[in-house]
Amino acid sequence: MSSICGLSDDLLVAILSLVKTKDAVATSLLSKRWLTLWKLVPRLDYIITPWYASHSGSDFIDNFLLLSEAPVLETMHLRLGYNCKPEEQERWVDIALARHVRVLELIYSRSPSTPMPFPRSLFTYNGLVVLRLQEVVIRDIPSTIFLQSLKTLSLLCVRFCSRDDELVHTLLSACPVLETLVVRRWLEDYVTTFKIAVPSLQSLYIMRRPGGHAQTDDREYIINAPSLKDLKVCDEFSWFRPLVEMPKLVKAEIKIRRDDSKKLLGLEMPKLVKAEIKIRRDDSKKLLGCIASAKHLSLCVTSAKQLLMEKSVENLCQLEYLELCTNCSSDWLCLLLKHSPKLRVLRFNNPTSQIDGCNSLRRIRDRWEEPCCVPECLVTSLETVEWIGYEGTETEKEVANYILEKACHLKKMTIFRHITNLRKKYRTLIDLVSRLSCSIKCRLEVVPLEQH
């Protein structure tokens, strides 16, 4: 305790800024030195637990804002339950704006029928850099709105009371320097077409809809973001119009499990470096049209039969890292090895979670056909192989042995599997080590799956 008290006030305030506001205020009981330090913290971080608590937290928030002596309130994070009143929110936001807040987070857990109204004073405040909203309703937006400093915007279950995209367009058009946008549509959202037209946007995350929605509808996204570098889409039920070309795209993580994947994934992304794609429905004919320049690719696709006919797979000449789901990638393996001459890292992944993992019954352990010609990557570039969830079936042994035998520059193969005893570990090593070429210096390891 004495060593901490020896620190300067500025450093102690910086430390208090890293903890929840309730904990920072509680330090006032330590000694006279700590009695007023929390008042200098330029951050209010308050959360109601549980969300259905009978109190709204208004007394604590009011007292903190009243007693705070910080020159500015840089950050205000409020995560409140259904007992919070709209007039209380308006009051707190007005005080925060008067204190030059730059980061504002308003997260509510309320009934879908009674979302919290959007604070109108935000429409005319130009100092906000980060704004995160959850379960808020926007009924109208003044034409004078201009959020000139806003760089990050998160709209989680925000209800726009308009069946066209007028409110969405007005809001996003008022953010000339917006770089990051996170969207999660609500079941109660009235907007049919959610148009994202932001020239400055660099990162876009479209989250999965809340639970309880189990069918497609007429809602759709139109994305026009030529500066986009990072795209992540996890929406099972919305439609996607063909996207504009995004030449600056560096990373794409696309997880769609519905029949509209051919529209979204038909996009050309000439600068794409990383793509994680998980699609588990049949209409994926244009899947590989968007990943021709990818260097990092993760695939979980059950409808490989259709994709085998796609010539776009022949354009994966830049691929260096490939991850395949072993539950559904049997047809993919030979094809992708054949057309990935620069491949350096190959990773097999046997998903163990039925929620995020693949439920396909077409497993690599059931189907493997040795290529008629040795893929170029095995001869010239492949250096690392990882197999997560290896079970030691005959088919898995065939695949692993083929790679060990043909990969001329292989440096390391790591097998992660459930190991109940040493005999099982050594049996796995014996099955594989016999196929290692004497001229190849490859390190072969069998590691318990739990250590992955």
KOLLUMVEX-12512 format. One line per 3 residues: their letters; for each residue x, y, z of C-alpha. Coordinates in Angstrom, 3 decimals. Layout:
A = X/Y/Z ~ ...
***
This chain:
MSS = 0.000/0.000/0.000 ~ 2.804/2.430/0.880 ~ 4.505/1.892/-2.494
ICG = 1.280/2.724/-4.361 ~ 0.700/5.856/-2.304 ~ 4.149/7.031/-3.330
LSD = 2.981/7.443/-6.920 ~ 1.945/10.822/-8.278 ~ -1.701/11.882/-8.401
DLL = -1.665/11.845/-12.200 ~ -0.472/8.240/-12.264 ~ -2.991/7.151/-9.653
VAI = -5.800/8.816/-11.600 ~ -4.636/7.013/-14.720 ~ -4.792/3.711/-12.811
LSL = -8.284/4.480/-11.489 ~ -9.386/5.190/-15.064 ~ -8.776/1.545/-15.895
VKT = -11.305/0.153/-13.411 ~ -15.076/0.402/-13.092 ~ -16.255/3.692/-11.641
KDA = -17.814/1.983/-8.609 ~ -14.421/0.480/-7.739 ~ -12.663/3.804/-8.293
VAT = -15.068/5.582/-5.934 ~ -14.617/2.811/-3.346 ~ -10.907/3.671/-3.048
SLL = -11.921/6.856/-1.214 ~ -12.192/4.675/1.899 ~ -8.504/3.763/1.848
SKR = -7.053/6.947/3.332 ~ -7.237/10.738/3.203 ~ -4.911/10.694/0.175
WLT = -7.477/8.677/-1.783 ~ -10.526/10.565/-0.541 ~ -10.912/12.796/-3.617
LWK = -8.682/11.175/-6.238 ~ -11.624/9.469/-7.945 ~ -13.138/12.901/-8.647
LVP = -10.312/13.570/-11.104 ~ -11.008/10.457/-13.181 ~ -12.171/11.600/-16.668
RLD = -14.279/8.498/-17.184 ~ -17.670/7.206/-16.092 ~ -18.146/3.480/-16.543
YII = -21.301/2.208/-14.884 ~ -23.176/-1.035/-15.389 ~ -26.401/-2.272/-13.835
TPW = -26.306/-5.950/-12.858 ~ -28.567/-7.715/-13.276 ~ -30.276/-5.801/-16.102
YAS = -33.696/-6.300/-14.475 ~ -32.592/-4.717/-11.183 ~ -35.264/-2.614/-9.515
HSG = -33.022/0.447/-9.307 ~ -31.860/2.487/-12.305 ~ -28.514/3.605/-10.927
SDF = -29.555/7.215/-11.327 ~ -28.401/8.300/-7.848 ~ -24.868/7.033/-8.384
IDN = -24.582/8.524/-11.870 ~ -26.036/11.868/-10.773 ~ -23.664/12.102/-7.815
FLL = -20.617/11.210/-9.896 ~ -21.401/13.828/-12.546 ~ -22.133/16.408/-9.841
LSE = -18.961/15.791/-7.810 ~ -16.564/15.135/-10.678 ~ -13.688/17.618/-10.831
APV = -11.998/16.328/-13.992 ~ -11.423/19.110/-16.551 ~ -13.194/17.003/-19.194
LET = -15.222/13.797/-19.208 ~ -13.470/11.909/-21.983 ~ -15.512/8.709/-21.779
MHL = -18.993/7.772/-20.570 ~ -20.065/4.132/-20.716 ~ -23.560/3.394/-19.408
RLG = -25.004/-0.129/-19.502 ~ -28.402/0.088/-17.899 ~ -31.537/-1.987/-17.380
YNC = -35.177/-1.443/-18.234 ~ -35.816/0.845/-15.239 ~ -33.749/3.680/-16.706
KPE = -35.998/6.600/-17.707 ~ -35.578/8.571/-20.968 ~ -35.405/11.892/-19.114
EQE = -32.536/10.575/-16.987 ~ -30.634/9.543/-20.082 ~ -31.166/12.963/-21.667
RWV = -29.856/14.671/-18.546 ~ -26.726/12.536/-18.348 ~ -25.948/12.918/-22.034
DIA = -26.402/16.700/-21.874 ~ -23.948/16.899/-18.966 ~ -21.456/14.663/-20.796
LAR = -21.638/16.816/-23.912 ~ -21.101/19.937/-21.838 ~ -18.005/18.222/-20.388
HVR = -16.664/17.575/-23.930 ~ -17.139/13.796/-23.980 ~ -15.392/12.035/-26.882
VLE = -16.394/8.406/-26.319 ~ -20.044/7.648/-25.525 ~ -21.577/4.221/-25.002
LIY = -25.280/3.817/-24.244 ~ -26.147/0.143/-23.848 ~ -29.627/-0.790/-22.691
SRS = -31.365/-4.081/-21.933 ~ -35.013/-3.323/-22.460 ~ -38.133/-4.840/-23.940
PST = -38.166/-4.724/-27.782 ~ -41.461/-2.833/-27.538 ~ -39.950/-0.030/-25.431
PMP = -36.464/0.889/-26.702 ~ -34.735/3.970/-25.313 ~ -35.194/7.139/-27.428
FPR = -32.063/8.424/-29.144 ~ -30.682/11.483/-27.273 ~ -31.528/14.384/-29.571
SLF = -28.719/16.557/-28.259 ~ -26.256/14.216/-29.999 ~ -27.462/15.358/-33.402
TYN = -25.776/18.728/-32.985 ~ -22.643/17.724/-31.067 ~ -19.476/17.735/-33.166
GLV = -16.905/16.514/-30.632 ~ -17.906/12.852/-30.481 ~ -15.309/10.380/-31.819
VLR = -16.844/7.048/-30.728 ~ -20.566/6.320/-30.351 ~ -21.974/2.917/-29.382
LQE = -25.722/2.378/-29.082 ~ -27.827/-0.650/-28.159 ~ -31.631/-0.975/-28.025
VVI = -32.228/2.639/-28.954 ~ -34.971/3.974/-31.229 ~ -34.421/6.709/-33.836
RDI = -37.703/8.207/-34.987 ~ -36.427/11.170/-36.966 ~ -33.149/12.935/-37.720
PST = -32.856/16.684/-38.330 ~ -31.398/17.751/-41.645 ~ -28.797/19.800/-39.766
IFL = -27.109/16.745/-38.251 ~ -23.342/16.750/-38.789 ~ -21.095/14.437/-36.761
QSL = -17.858/15.765/-38.184 ~ -15.480/13.974/-35.761 ~ -17.193/10.584/-35.454
KTL = -14.867/7.740/-36.457 ~ -16.496/4.703/-34.805 ~ -20.232/3.978/-34.789
SLL = -21.897/0.876/-33.346 ~ -25.617/0.310/-33.953 ~ -26.695/-2.769/-32.020
CVR = -30.414/-3.505/-32.202 ~ -31.158/0.117/-33.057 ~ -34.681/0.627/-34.370
FCS = -35.092/3.057/-37.248 ~ -38.738/4.084/-37.544 ~ -38.743/4.238/-41.322
RDD = -39.435/1.493/-43.841 ~ -36.999/2.928/-46.366 ~ -33.344/3.719/-45.795
ELV = -33.871/7.469/-45.391 ~ -32.961/7.598/-41.687 ~ -29.998/5.262/-42.121
HTL = -28.743/7.269/-45.086 ~ -29.170/10.578/-43.231 ~ -27.266/9.303/-40.203
LSA = -24.366/7.791/-42.108 ~ -24.115/10.713/-44.512 ~ -23.557/12.995/-41.527
CPV = -20.334/11.149/-40.645 ~ -17.727/12.342/-43.183 ~ -14.748/10.704/-41.433
LET = -16.407/7.485/-40.227 ~ -13.900/4.611/-40.290 ~ -15.541/1.781/-38.310
LVV = -19.180/0.678/-38.400 ~ -20.780/-2.197/-36.478 ~ -24.391/-3.140/-37.277
RRW = -26.717/-5.651/-35.688 ~ -30.247/-5.582/-37.035 ~ -33.166/-5.940/-34.646
LED = -36.280/-8.010/-35.209 ~ -38.318/-4.856/-34.576 ~ -36.358/-2.802/-37.117
YVT = -38.612/-1.247/-39.764 ~ -35.886/-0.652/-42.351 ~ -36.032/-3.011/-45.312
TFK = -32.984/-1.779/-47.210 ~ -30.008/-0.916/-45.040 ~ -27.736/1.071/-47.321
IAV = -24.186/1.658/-46.168 ~ -22.653/4.289/-48.436 ~ -19.654/5.733/-46.614
PSL = -16.612/6.671/-48.731 ~ -14.319/6.892/-45.687 ~ -15.362/3.551/-44.121
QSL = -12.443/1.184/-43.481 ~ -13.949/-1.481/-41.198 ~ -17.449/-2.978/-41.358
YIM = -18.887/-5.677/-39.097 ~ -22.421/-6.914/-39.762 ~ -23.330/-9.070/-36.786
RRP = -25.675/-12.025/-36.552 ~ -29.246/-11.139/-35.673 ~ -30.492/-11.788/-32.132
GGH = -31.814/-15.239/-31.263 ~ -35.372/-16.173/-32.088 ~ -35.193/-15.300/-35.782
AQT = -35.253/-18.451/-37.847 ~ -36.275/-17.492/-41.371 ~ -35.321/-15.197/-44.205
DDR = -37.208/-12.022/-45.011 ~ -37.022/-9.064/-47.393 ~ -34.363/-7.153/-45.479
EYI = -31.194/-6.464/-47.371 ~ -27.862/-4.683/-47.210 ~ -26.356/-2.521/-49.911
INA = -22.712/-1.741/-49.221 ~ -20.841/0.993/-51.049 ~ -17.538/1.499/-49.278
PSL = -14.616/1.846/-51.690 ~ -12.080/2.426/-48.875 ~ -13.046/-0.703/-46.945
KDL = -10.099/-2.716/-45.621 ~ -11.744/-5.047/-43.105 ~ -15.084/-6.766/-43.737
KVC = -16.832/-9.210/-41.415 ~ -20.323/-10.476/-42.190 ~ -22.246/-12.903/-39.948
DEF = -25.866/-12.670/-41.048 ~ -27.900/-15.777/-41.786 ~ -31.138/-14.290/-43.054
SWF = -30.618/-10.936/-44.787 ~ -30.191/-10.418/-48.524 ~ -27.093/-8.793/-49.967
RPL = -27.008/-6.813/-53.163 ~ -23.847/-7.103/-55.303 ~ -21.195/-4.944/-53.679
VEM = -19.085/-2.301/-55.361 ~ -15.430/-3.018/-55.932 ~ -13.325/-2.490/-52.818
PKL = -9.720/-2.343/-54.018 ~ -8.305/-1.620/-50.540 ~ -9.837/-4.644/-48.829
VKA = -7.212/-6.487/-46.775 ~ -9.207/-8.862/-44.577 ~ -12.593/-10.498/-45.062
EIK = -14.373/-12.837/-42.672 ~ -17.647/-13.976/-44.158 ~ -19.979/-16.392/-42.406
IRR = -23.305/-16.760/-44.191 ~ -25.548/-19.792/-44.000 ~ -28.281/-18.867/-46.444
DDS = -28.927/-19.107/-50.166 ~ -27.890/-15.568/-51.084 ~ -24.174/-16.219/-50.701
KKL = -23.623/-16.096/-54.456 ~ -24.600/-12.412/-54.515 ~ -22.363/-11.335/-51.668
LGL = -19.402/-13.507/-52.523 ~ -19.398/-12.746/-56.218 ~ -17.568/-9.552/-55.335
EMP = -14.134/-8.933/-56.753 ~ -11.624/-8.057/-54.061 ~ -8.267/-7.635/-55.808
KLV = -6.439/-6.590/-52.635 ~ -7.897/-9.252/-50.345 ~ -5.258/-10.789/-48.088
KAE = -7.255/-12.759/-45.523 ~ -10.635/-14.444/-45.878 ~ -12.516/-16.662/-43.443
IKI = -15.562/-18.128/-45.130 ~ -18.118/-20.430/-43.541 ~ -21.129/-21.209/-45.712
RRD = -23.311/-24.227/-45.105 ~ -26.024/-23.990/-47.713 ~ -26.033/-25.151/-51.317
DSK = -26.014/-21.913/-53.321 ~ -22.311/-21.053/-53.245 ~ -21.464/-21.108/-56.942
KLL = -19.520/-17.849/-56.934 ~ -17.785/-18.391/-53.636 ~ -14.226/-18.192/-54.836
GCI = -14.820/-15.192/-57.085 ~ -13.994/-12.892/-54.178 ~ -10.800/-14.500/-52.934
ASA = -8.598/-14.708/-55.990 ~ -5.855/-12.614/-54.354 ~ -6.250/-13.988/-50.844
KHL = -3.113/-14.922/-48.957 ~ -4.953/-16.260/-45.890 ~ -8.004/-18.459/-46.417
SLC = -10.194/-20.422/-44.006 ~ -12.969/-22.564/-45.463 ~ -15.945/-24.440/-44.052
VTS = -18.211/-25.328/-46.962 ~ -20.458/-28.340/-47.318 ~ -21.520/-27.676/-50.913
AKQ = -18.123/-28.427/-52.408 ~ -19.658/-30.438/-55.231 ~ -20.889/-27.298/-56.971
LLM = -17.761/-25.327/-56.176 ~ -15.558/-27.917/-57.843 ~ -16.933/-26.726/-61.133
EKS = -15.833/-23.135/-60.548 ~ -12.818/-22.050/-62.552 ~ -12.152/-19.228/-60.113
VEN = -10.418/-21.723/-57.833 ~ -7.603/-21.739/-60.354 ~ -6.686/-18.168/-59.426
LCQ = -5.453/-18.777/-55.865 ~ -1.881/-18.168/-56.913 ~ -1.170/-15.881/-53.905
LEY = -2.443/-18.229/-51.212 ~ 0.083/-18.827/-48.421 ~ -2.099/-19.975/-45.495
LEL = -4.963/-22.456/-45.869 ~ -7.256/-23.757/-43.131 ~ -9.798/-26.464/-43.926
CTN = -12.646/-27.877/-41.871 ~ -12.063/-31.625/-41.803 ~ -15.808/-32.293/-41.551
CSS = -16.539/-31.027/-45.041 ~ -13.294/-30.390/-46.894 ~ -12.513/-33.733/-48.474
DWL = -13.279/-32.580/-51.999 ~ -11.508/-29.274/-51.419 ~ -8.128/-30.548/-50.340
CLL = -6.724/-31.874/-53.599 ~ -8.240/-29.050/-55.617 ~ -6.826/-26.275/-53.459
LKH = -3.418/-27.896/-53.127 ~ -3.272/-28.161/-56.890 ~ -3.998/-24.465/-57.437
SPK = -2.010/-22.975/-54.535 ~ 1.608/-23.048/-55.717 ~ 2.830/-20.672/-52.950
LRV = 1.162/-22.412/-50.016 ~ 3.419/-22.433/-46.942 ~ 1.034/-23.315/-44.079
LRF = -1.699/-25.967/-44.173 ~ -4.026/-26.377/-41.225 ~ -6.749/-28.970/-40.712
NNP = -9.375/-28.174/-38.106 ~ -11.897/-30.638/-36.731 ~ -14.482/-28.362/-35.032
TSQ = -15.708/-29.658/-31.700 ~ -18.494/-27.115/-31.094 ~ -21.901/-27.812/-32.611
IDG = -22.714/-24.115/-32.333 ~ -19.833/-22.630/-34.269 ~ -18.536/-25.811/-35.793
CNS = -19.623/-27.698/-38.893 ~ -22.375/-30.277/-38.645 ~ -21.566/-31.933/-41.948
LRR = -21.300/-35.709/-41.992 ~ -19.032/-35.670/-45.076 ~ -15.724/-35.991/-43.306
IRD = -12.175/-36.232/-44.527 ~ -11.925/-39.503/-42.638 ~ -14.497/-40.948/-45.058
RWE = -13.223/-39.688/-48.389 ~ -9.740/-39.148/-49.785 ~ -8.453/-39.593/-53.301
EPC = -4.745/-39.212/-53.871 ~ -3.953/-36.673/-56.617 ~ -2.740/-38.087/-59.904
CVP = 0.076/-35.507/-59.881 ~ 1.945/-34.137/-56.892 ~ 0.761/-30.540/-56.229
ECL = 3.420/-27.911/-56.864 ~ 3.163/-26.499/-53.339 ~ 4.253/-29.836/-51.848
VTS = 7.328/-29.831/-54.009 ~ 8.365/-26.197/-53.654 ~ 6.825/-24.286/-50.728
LET = 4.869/-26.139/-48.012 ~ 6.702/-25.782/-44.680 ~ 4.165/-26.207/-41.864
VEW = 1.212/-28.536/-41.273 ~ -1.100/-28.521/-38.247 ~ -3.885/-31.015/-37.674
IGY = -6.284/-30.050/-34.881 ~ -8.583/-32.823/-33.705 ~ -6.738/-35.652/-35.446
EGT = -8.449/-38.968/-34.661 ~ -6.175/-41.440/-36.376 ~ -8.664/-42.936/-38.808
ETE = -7.341/-44.772/-41.844 ~ -8.262/-41.933/-44.158 ~ -6.612/-39.354/-41.916
KEV = -3.467/-41.475/-41.855 ~ -3.487/-41.622/-45.644 ~ -3.695/-37.850/-45.947
ANY = -0.980/-37.205/-43.340 ~ 1.310/-39.864/-44.803 ~ 0.875/-38.492/-48.323
ILE = 1.916/-35.014/-47.181 ~ 4.884/-36.336/-45.219 ~ 6.039/-38.377/-48.184
KAC = 5.614/-35.717/-50.889 ~ 6.354/-32.406/-49.135 ~ 10.000/-31.744/-49.985
HLK = 10.443/-28.629/-47.810 ~ 8.272/-29.565/-44.845 ~ 9.816/-28.302/-41.591
KMT = 7.166/-29.164/-39.020 ~ 3.995/-31.216/-38.695 ~ 2.042/-30.941/-35.452
IFR = -0.763/-33.375/-34.638 ~ -3.225/-32.286/-31.934 ~ -5.369/-35.190/-30.722
HIT = -6.967/-36.538/-27.575 ~ -4.283/-38.629/-25.853 ~ -5.388/-40.866/-23.020
NLR = -2.050/-42.655/-22.578 ~ 1.516/-42.704/-23.893 ~ 0.862/-45.782/-26.000
KKY = -1.648/-43.810/-28.078 ~ 0.883/-41.017/-28.591 ~ 3.668/-43.359/-29.676
RTL = 1.301/-45.303/-31.919 ~ 0.480/-42.085/-33.750 ~ 4.177/-41.289/-34.179
IDL = 4.957/-44.769/-35.467 ~ 2.117/-44.592/-37.992 ~ 3.514/-41.384/-39.455
VSR = 7.271/-41.376/-39.027 ~ 7.777/-44.310/-41.379 ~ 6.681/-42.118/-44.294
LSC = 9.190/-39.356/-43.611 ~ 11.830/-39.055/-46.274 ~ 15.356/-39.411/-44.899
SIK = 16.402/-36.320/-46.846 ~ 13.758/-34.102/-45.207 ~ 14.463/-32.515/-41.848
CRL = 10.866/-32.377/-40.574 ~ 9.937/-32.078/-36.924 ~ 6.962/-34.327/-36.163
EVV = 5.051/-33.686/-32.928 ~ 1.989/-35.254/-31.328 ~ 0.455/-32.899/-28.785
PLE = -2.583/-33.346/-26.503 ~ -5.527/-31.502/-27.954 ~ -6.072/-29.718/-24.674
QH = -2.767/-27.860/-25.148 ~ -3.881/-26.269/-28.395
***
